[in-house]
C-alpha cells in the first residue's frame, strides 16, 4: 500500500484528502506539526507528497524545495484557485506537477495514480524512473532540461503509443512557450542521446511522417 504524506493547512480540505486517499487504497498521513515537516517526512518515508500552496501563512513551495533536497519521491502541489501556478513553476520548486483547488475526487485520484505509475514503474520490472529534471535507469542518471523532461514525461505516460509531432510541439508550447518544428527535432535528438548514455539505445523510434513511439525495456 502506497503511503502519501499530506501537507494541507485547511482542515476541511485535509479531511477530504484523507478520506479520498483511503477510498483509493492509499495510506495517508496528515502533517501534524508544520515546524517539523522534514522530520515527519523522513520518519514516514512516503511514496508521494501532496503540498498545499497559495496562502501567505504557509509557503508550500518552500517545503517542496526542502523535501526535494532530501528525498526523491514525487511531489504534487495543490495551489489555491487564485494562485498563478504552472508546470514550470512546479518543476522549478522540486515538484512533479500540480492540480488546482477546488479539488475533485476523480481528477485527484487519476493524477496521483499516473504519477505513482510513472515514478514507480520499477516496481513492475522496469528500472526506468523519471524525476523532476532527471531520469534514471538501472542506477545510471542523466539530467534533463525542461523541454526534455516534458517530452520524456509524455513518452512514459504513453509507452508504445504514437505521439505525433503536432501533439509534442503543442505540449512543449503550452509548458515552455512558443516553439518551432526544428526545436522539437533538436530536443528529440538530445533526449535520445541521453537515453543512450544510460543504456536505453533506440528507445525513441521515429514513425516517418507522423511522430514518435517510446519503447521501454
N, C-alpha and C positions, 0 to 999 in steps of 0.2 A: 504493500500500500504506500503510495507516494505521499510524502509529508510536505505540507505547504505552510509557510510562515506568513501570517497576515499582519501588516502594519497599517492599521486604519484607526484614525482618531475619532471618527463619528460612530457612536455606539450602535445606532440603527443600521448603518451600512455594514459595520463589523458583524453584527448578528446575522444579516442577510448572507454575507460571505461565508461565514462558518457553516450555516445550515445548507447552503448551496453546495459547498465543497463536500460536506458529509454525504449528501444525497448523491453526489457524483462518484463516491467511492474513495475520496481522498481523506487524509488525516490532517485537519487544520490545527494550527497553533497560533492563537492570537497574542500579539505583543502585550505584555503586561507592564513593562517599565520602559518608557521612552528614553530614559537615561542609560539603559543597558541593552540597547538594540544589538550591538555586536556580540555581547556576551550571550544573549538569548539565541542569536543566530548560530553561534558556534556550538552551543550546548544542544540545540535541536537538530542540527545538520539537515536542513530541509532540502527537498528536491527542487523547490521553486519558491520564490518570494513575491508577494503582492504588496506594493507600497503606494499609499495614498499621496497625492501631490496636489498643491493648489491653495493651501491655507497659510497665511502669514505666520501662524503659530507653529507650523510644522514643515520642515524642509525635507520633503521626500526625496528630492534629487540628491541632497547631501547624503542621505542614508543609502541611496542606491550606489553612489560612488564609493562609500565606505565599505559596503558589503562586497562590491565587486573587487575591491582591493585585497580581500582576504578569502574570497570564495568564487567558484566557477559556476554555481548553479544558476539557472535562468532567473531573471528578474522582470516582472511586468509592472509597469506604473499605472496608477489609476487617477488621472487628473480630473479636477472638477470641470464641469462643462464650460466654465468661463476661462479656463486656463488654455493658453495657446501652445498646445503640445504638438510635436511632430515626431516621426520616426527618427529623424536625425538627432533631435534633442535627446530622445530616449537613449540612443546609442552613445552619444557623447557623455552621458551620465552613467554609463555602465549597464544600462538595461537592454533587454532583448526586444521589447516592444511596449505597447500601451493599449488601453481601451478606456474611453471617457465615460464619466458618470453622466446621467444615472445608469447604474448597472442593470443588466438584464441577464437572467439565468442562462439561457441557451447560448447567446454570444460569448458569455463569460466561460462557460464550460468548453465551448469549441476552441476558444483562444488558448486556454490552458492545455487542453488535450493536444492540440497541434504543436504547441511549444515544447511540451514534455516529449512528444514523439520525436520531434526533430533533434532535441538535445540528447535524449537518452536512447537514440537508435541503437547504440552499442549493446543495450540490454537484450536485444534480439539477434545478436550475432554480428552486427556491423560495428566497426570500430571508428566510424566517422562521426565527429562531433563538431557542431558549429556554435561558436560563442560570439558575443559582440566583438567584431573586428579581428576574429581569429578562427582558424579551422585546424582540427587535429585529426590525425589518422594513425592509429597504432603507435601512439606516443610521439609522432612527428608533428610539429606545428608550423604553421605559416600565418603571418599577419596579413590582414585584408584591408583594403581601402573601403570606403563607404560603398562605392559602386560595386566592388567585388562582393562585399557582404550581401547586398540586396540581391545580386544575381544568384549567389550560392544559396541563399535562403529560399528563393523561388524554385531552384532546381531540386533542393532537398525535400521541399514540401510536395513536389510533383514528380517523383522519380519515374523514369521510363516514359514520361508523357512529353508530347511535342509542345514546346513553348515557342511561339512564333517570335520573329524579330520585332514585329509591331508590339506584341504584348510586353516583351522585355524592355523595349525602348520606352514604352508608356510607363512601366513600373519605375524605371530609373528617373524619368522626367518628374513623376509625381513625388518621389522621395528626395531627389537631388536638385532638380532644376532642369531647364531646357537643354536637351542633348540632341546630337545628330546621329545618323546611322553609323558613321565611321567611329564615333566614340564607343558605341556598343561593340563593334568588331574588335577594337583595341582592348577593351576590358575583358571580353571573352578570351582573347589570346593570353592576356596576363593571368587570368584565372586558371586557364588550362596549364600554364607553365608552373604555377604554384601548386596545383593539384599533382602534377607530375613529380614535383620535388618531394612530395610526401608519400609517393608510392601509388598515386591514382592516375596512371597514364591512360589517355583516351577515355576518360570518364565523361567528358562532354563531347558528344558527337553531332556533327552538322547534318541537318536534313536539307539538302540542296534546294534553294529557292523558297524554303519555308521557315526554318528556325533551327532549334537545337533540342537534343534529348540528353538527359543526365542518367548515367548508369553507375550505381554504387556497388562496391564489392561486398 
